[in-house]
């Protein structure tokens, strides 16, 4: 009963931090991850807990049962890996095999070899050097994936590249742990043999789980789903996640890998979206516990006692890993911006490095001071990850802009005798669609945009797209606006669109100007500045969407069109929809 009360107190302290302290960090634009890490440092055994003898009342504000927190933290990593697997599928994973097994495998092997060689230069034994190399080759899946998820960048090139490397690292954790065990049992035996044996055992276990899962999972969920009970459904989901994780762990593999495999299996079923909604809150809270546990590993007195050595070690890890990841990324066909950002993002130590070092210490392969030093170095690099991510994104953006600048289209002019063409200001999705329609009708047109990278991508095979600021009359004149039949403003920025319309109307009073507006208020401003026809995209999109919904709901097409036409007429009377633009839409309907 006493133990349960202590655990309840620690849960309350964590929930207090999650519900009050971390939101304060978010308000001042500090990453929640960094907030949890700092909370762990403060309430952990090396923080306020070290002052309990002086101020006993602090006992109510600290967590001293580190094993309990670490157990919850492991559950956070398990749920994270399950969610990652749920967002993939076996087919998609196979499609990514070149990046996962090629780039990811090369990163682990090359980084481990380099760090092993460096560790051996400092008089470490071969087992200890290999353990340090393998452990520090791994990055933080939990922090990096959480950052990419928060920024909604998992689907970007950087997200896919980083995830591929992290996924192989997760697959490599278990063979590395096998290798550590083999060192403890065999002393100086070859790590290559231990690694090969471990890989074979891991592969066999994964195949067994995949086969059994495919045979049993869907019928099991269909049976529970027939009961129409959300509680039973959630219980089964938790059973699958934790049961698969424990089964893999009992086979000598990683519980996190088992959860990932369970996610892959679940992604193949029709229940994946319901499962995702049910598990997301658990994952978020338990990952918070994980970040707190990492912060609790940092002994501030140790940091203050050896600040220079720790600082050099932390920077050294970044300096070693980042160039390796960048070089391998380029070798596997990634662009300079993607390779650079991924390299910076993944150059920290990871949660599995903490596990590897702790296991090596427990088996007597590493002495206490060395293990503590390595744990602090790893934790400090993990704490720096949010700042790394910010720097990496800025570095990638700078390299991307520089590359786009080199490929910047020349601001050439159309032939001086060209007349009757259309000038498009803005070459985003709307401008490109309009240009495609004009091309089909073989109507002459020229487009201008100030996004050099966008134009570098879209200009292949086209000589009618140019770089420049369309709000400058001299730039529009170079594109023959004074001889054009129409100027179409499709640029995304409302302020830029207004500047372009105002400048064009001032220079060429007789020019026909068409503009895209974001909403009714923006449309009114554009008409006041001189646009002849304005299409508010929100209004017209809503009308067309409503038309589609009415038809799909069973109304005859003619009836649905009449209902929408009545609403469109009402909007025209109130001036919220341009009459001629509405006529064009009516013709399409």
N, C-alpha and C positions, 0 to 999 in steps of 0.2 A: 504493500500500500504506500509505503514511504517512497519507493522508487517510482511508482506511478505518479505520485504528487510532484516529484522532482521533474519528471518528464513533462508533466502538464505545465509546470512553471516555465520550462524552457520553450515549450510550444507557444505559450502566451507572450514571452519576450520576443520570439521571432515574429509572431503575428503583429505585435506592436510596432516592430521595425518595418515590417512589410506594409502596414496600413497607414503609418504616420511619417516615419523618418524617410523612407524611400520616396514617397510622393513629394516631400520637400526637395529632395535632390532633383527630381524630374522638373519641378517648378523653376529651378535655377538652371535648367538645361544641362544637368549632369546625368550621365547614363545610369539607369537603375542598376545595372550590373556593378558599376563602380560604387554605387550606394550600398549594395549588399556587401561588397568586399570590405568597405570601410566599417560598416556595422559589425562584421565579423572580427575585424581587428580590435574594435572598441570593447565588445562584450565577450571576447574570447579569453582563454586562459592567460594570454600574454598581454591583455589589455587591462580593463578595470579589475578583472579577477585577481591580478597580482597585488591589488591594494586592499583586498578584503580584510587582511589582518589589521590594517590600520583603521579602516572604516567598515565595520561589519555590515552596515546597512546596504553596502554595494552588492552583497550576496543576492539580493532580490533583483538585480539588474544585469546579472552576468550569466553566462552559460559555461558550466565547468564539466559537463558530461560530454566530452568530445566524441566518444564512441557512438553515442546515441545520435548526435548531429551527423556524423559521417555515414551512419546507416541510412538516415533520411536523404542525405546528399547523394548517395549511390542510387537511391530510387529516382531522384531527379534526373540523373544521367540516363537511367534506364528508360524513363518516359520520354526524354528528348530523342533518344535513338529510335524508339518506337514511332514517334511522330515523323521523324525523318524517313523511316521505312514506309510509313503510310502515305507519304507524299510521292513516293516512287512506285515502281512496279518492277517485276522481274524483267519485262521487256525493255522498259526504259533503262534499267540498270545495265542490261546487256548492250543497249545502244551506246552507253557511256563507257564501255569497257576500255577503250583506248586511253581515256583520261584517268579512269580509276586505277586500272592495273598497269598502264604504261607510265603516265606522269606521276601518279600517286606512288607506285612501286619504286620508280627511280628516285623520287624525293626521299623516301624513307631509307633506301639503301645508301645513296650518296651522302646524305646528311649524317647518317649513323657512322659511316666509314670515316668521314672527315673529323667528327667530334671524337670518335674512338682514337684516331691517330693523335689528336691534340691532347686527349686525356692521358694517353700512354707516355707522352713527352714529359708529364709531370710526375713520373715514377709511380703511377697507379699500376696495379696488377692487371693482367689481360682480362680476367672476368670483370673487374670493376670498370675498366676502360670501355669494354663492350657494353656493359649495362648502362653507363652514362651516355654513350653514343646512341644506343637504341632508345633510351628514355627521352633524351632531349631532341631526338628526331621528330617526336610527336608534338602536335600543337593542340590547342584547346578547342575541341569540338563544341563543348557546351557554350563557351563565350562567343566564339566566332559565329556559330550558327544562330545564336540568339541575337547578336548584333545585326546579321544579315536579314533575319526575320523581322526585327523591329523596323529596319529601313526598307523592307519589302524589296530586297535585292537578290533573293534566292534564285530568281529566274534570269538574272543578268549573266553576262559572260564571266564576270568576277565571281558571282555566286556559284555558278556551275563548276568553274575551275577549282575554287576553294573547297566546295563540297566534295568533289572527286578526290582531291588529295586527302581531305579529312576522312573520307570513307575508307580509303585504303589503310590509313593510319589506324582506324578502329579495327579493321580486319587484322592488322599486324599486331595489335596489343596482345592477343592471346598467345601467338607464337613467341613473342618476346617474354611473356611471363613463363611460358614453358622453358624457354632458354635460361631464365634466371634460376628456375628450379633445377635444371640440368647442371648448371654450374655448381650449385650447392651440393648436388649428389656426386658429380664426376670431377670436381676440382678444375683442372686445367684442360679438360677435353675440348675438342674443336667446337666452337659455337656454330659452325656451319651445319654439322651433323644434328645438333640439338634443334636448330632452326628448321631443318628439313623434316625431322620427325614431327615437330609441333605443327607444321603446316599441313602435313598429311592427316594428322588427327583432327585438326580444325576443319579441314575440308570434308572429311567423312561425317563429322557430327552435323555440319550445316546441311549436307545432302539429306541425311536422315530426317532432320527436322522439316526441311522443305517438302519432302515426299509425304510424310505423315500429315503435315499441315494441310497440304492440298487435298488430301483424301478426307480429312475429318472436319476441317474448319467450317466450310459452308453448310454441311448438314447440321452441325451443332448449332450454328447461329440461326438456321431456319427453324429448328426445333424450339429454341428459346424465344425466338421472335413470335412464334405462334401463340405464346402465352400473353402477348400484348402487355408486358410489364417492363417499364423502363428500369426499375430497380434490378430485376433479374438480368436484363440486357447488360447493364453496367457491371454487374457482378461477373458476368461471363467475360466481358472485355478485360477486366482487371485480372481474372483468372488466366486468360490467354497470355497477357503481357508478363505477369509475374511468374506464371508457371513455365513459360518458355524460357524466361531468363534463368530461373532456378535449374531447369533441366540442363541448359547449356553449361551453367556453372558447375553442376554436379559432374558433368562430363569433362571437367577440367578447362572449360572455355570461359569466355567473358559473359557475364550476365547482360552487359550492354549489347553485345553482338546478338545474343538470343532475342532481346527485345527488338533489335533492328530487323531480324529475320521474321519475327512475328508481325511487324509492321508491313514488311513486303508481302507476306501472305494475305494480310487483311486488305491490302490495296487491290488485290485481285477480286474482291467480293463486292457485292452491291451495298454492303453495310459501312463502307469506309467513311462516308461523310458524317453519318450519325456517330460513329466511333470518334471521329476527330472532334466533334463538338463536345462530346462527353469527357474526353481526356484532357483537352486544352487547359482547363483550370488547374488540374492536378499537376500537369507539367510545369506551368508557370510558378506555382508555389514551391514545388519541390526543387526546381532549379534555383529559386531564391535561396533555399537552404544550402544547396551546393556552393553557391557563391559565398555565402556566409562562412561555410566550412573552410573554404580556401583562405579567406581573410583571417580565420582563427589560427591558421598554420604559421602566421608571420610573427616571429618574436621580435618586437620592436627594440628590445635591449640589445639583441644580437645585431640588428641593423645599425643601431647607433654605435656599437662597439667596433664594427668593421665596415664603415660606410664606403670607403674607397674600394676595397676588395669586392664588396657586393656590387657596387655600381659598375666597376669594370667587368665583372662576370655577367651582369644583366645586359650591358651594352654589347659585350662580346658575343653572347648568344644571338642577338639580333644581327650582328655583323656577319656571323657565320652562316646563319640560316637564310637570310634574305637574298644574298647573291646566288646561293644554290637554287632556291626556288625560282628566282627570276630567270636564271640561265636555262633551267630545265623547262620552264614555261615557254620560253622563246623556242627552244629546241622542239617542243611539241606543237608548234604552230600558233601559240597565243600572241596577240598583239602586244606591243610594248606597254601600253597603259594597263591592260589586263594583267600581264605578267608582273608588272611593278606593284600594282595594288595588291594582288594576291600574295606576293612575296612579303610585303610589309605586314599584311593582315595575319599571316601564318607564321611569323618568325618568333613567336613566344613559345614558352614551354606549355605543357598541357596537364590536364587532370590525371592522365594516365602516367605521366612522368612522376607525379606524386606517388601513384600506386607502385610503380616499378622501383623507385628509390626506397619506399617504405618496406617493400617485400625483400629487397636486397639487404636492408638493415636487419630485418627480422631473421633472415637466414644466415646472418653472420658474414655476408660478403662485403659489407660496408660498415665502417666504424660510425659511432654516434655523431661526433662533430661533423664529419663529412656529410652524413645523411641530412643533418639539420641544415647545414649550409646549402645543400642542393635543394632542399625543400623550400627554403626562403628565396633562393634565386628564382625557382620556378614560380612561386606565388607572386613575387614582385613583377615578373614579366607578364603574368596573367592580369595583374592589376593594371598594367600599362596598356592592355589591349584596346580599351575604348579610345585612348589617345592615339595609339597606332592606327586604328581604323580611320580616324579622322585625318591623320597625316597621309595615310595610303590613298584615301579617296581624293585628297587634294593633289597628290603627286600624279595619280592616274589621270585626273582631269587636266592637269597641266601638260602631261605628255600627249594626251588626246588632242588638246587644242593646238599643240605645236605640230603634231602630225597633220591635222586638218589644215593648218596654215600653209604647210608645204604643198598641200594638194589643192589650195584655194583656187577656184576657177577664176580665170582672167575676166576682168570687167569689160569685155569687148562689147561693141555696139552692133545692132543689126544693120543690114545694108541701108545706106542713106536714102535710097529710093523706095524703101519698103513702106507701104501704106495699108491701112485697113486691118492691122493685126491687133491682138489683145495683149495687154500687159498684166501680168499676175504678180501682185505684191504679197509674198509669203508662199513658200514652197513646202509647207507641211503636208499633212494628210489631205486637207481640203484642196490646197493648191495643186497637189499632184493628181488628185482625181479629176479636177477641172482640166488640167493639161492633157490627161489621157483622153478625155472626151473630145477636146479640141483636135488632138492628133487623129482620132478616128474620123473626124469630119474634115481632115486636111485643112484646118484653119490655122493660119500663121499666129504664133504666140511666143512671148518671151516672159520668163519668170525671174524674179529677183528676191533674194533672202540674205540676211546677215549672219546666218548660222553656217559657218564655213564647213564644219564637220558634216552637217546634214547634206550640204551640196556636194561634198566630196563623195558621199555614199550614193547619192541619187543621180549624179550627173553622168554616169557611165552610159555611153552611147547617145548622149543628148548634147546638143550645142546651143540650146535655147535657155539654159539656166545660168544665172550670173550672181556673183557676190556683190552686195552693196546695201546701202541704207536707202530704202524707198521713200523716206520722208524728205530726202534732199531733191529738190526739183531738177538740179543738173543731172542727177543720176537717172531720174525718170526720163529726162530729155534724151539721154544717151541711148535709152531703150526705145526711143521713138514715141513717147507718150503724146507728143504734139501731133503725131500723124496716126495715132491708134484709134480704133473704133470704140474701145472700152478699156477702162482700168478696173480690175477686180482686186479688192483688198481682202485677202483671206488670212492675214497674219494673226497669230494667236494672242498677242498682247493688245488689250483694249486701248491703252494709251498710245501705242505705236500706230494702231489702226486710225485713231483720231488724227494724229499728226500727219499721216499720209493723205487722208481725205482732205484735210484743211489745206495742205500744201498744193495738192493737185487741183483743187477747185480754184485756189487763188491764181495759179499760173495759167490754167486752161479752163475758162468758164464754160466752154461748149463741150468738154469731154464728158462722155457717159461714164459715171462712176458707180460700180456695184460693190457692196461691202457685206461681209459676214459680221454679225453682231452676237455677243455672248448672251444678252438678255434684252428685255424690252427697253430698259433704261439706257443701255448702251446703244440700242438701235435709234432711240430718239436723239441722242447726242450726235450720232453719225449723220442723221438726216439734217439736223440743224447746221452741221458743218459743210453740207453740200452734197452728200451722197444722193444719187437719184433713186437707187433701189437698195433696200437693206433687208436681209433675211436674218431674223433672230433665231439662232439655232435651237435654243431651248424650247421655244414655243412650237416651232414646226416639228421638231423631233418628238415632242409630246403628242402632237396631233397624229403624226404617222404611227407612233407606238400605240396610241389608243385605237386607231383604226385596225391595226393588226390584232390587238387583243380582242376587240369585238368580234372580228371574223373567226378567230380561233375558239371563241366561246360559243359559237353556234349561230351567230346572226348571219343572214345572207349578206354577200359582199355589197350589193347595191344599198341595202338598208344601213349597213355600217358607214358607207361613204356619205349617205345623206346626213346621218347624225354628225359626222365630223365636219361636213360642209356647213351645217348650221352653226357649229362652234366657230369655225373659221370665219364665217360671215360676221358673227358677233365681234370677233377680235378685229376684223377689218374696220367695222364701224367705230370701234373705240380707238382706232389708230395703232393698235398693238401689233398688227401684222401688215407688212407691205402688200398692197393690193396686187401689183404685177407679179411679185414673188409668189403670192398665193395662187395666182392664175397658172403659173408654171407647175406648181405642185398638183393642182387640179388636173392638169393635162396628164401628168404621170399616173395619177390615180385612175 
